[in-house]
């Protein structure tokens, strides 16, 4: 238990800084948009992902929008390890032209990739910005009860 808490604290400290993408920018479906280093075990659409390096691939596929959401508000993103899809997750899509005129959400973000532990240490956010659109993945941190077999 204490080692799990210590591991999460260390991972939080290590993930405070942004991880910059080192792959070419692209939003064409089924092309890798970026790579990310995930510092802790997370859940992607219910699938545990151990710490490691993953490629993020934008599929171009869109899930059915939630009530009141515009049609292009989400997109399926695949996470790959060693060239194989290991998880799929729905990403929130924020297009530059749809940002509000005022407020914190109105700020344009530079192209690139960031991996950040969110306040409280319960979620890891992966942000990939390409060609005027920002793709946000919110992955819950896997707790011991999620990552150990029952």
Buried (B, 14 or more C-beta within 10 A) or exposed (E): EEEEEEBBEEBBEEBEEEBEBEEEBBBEEEBBBBBBEBBBBBBBEEEBBEBEEBBBBBBEBBEEEEEEEEEEBBBBBBBBBEEEEBBBBBBBBBEEEEBEEEEEEEEEEEEBBBBBBEEEBEBBBBBBBBEEBBBBBBBEBBEEEEBEEE
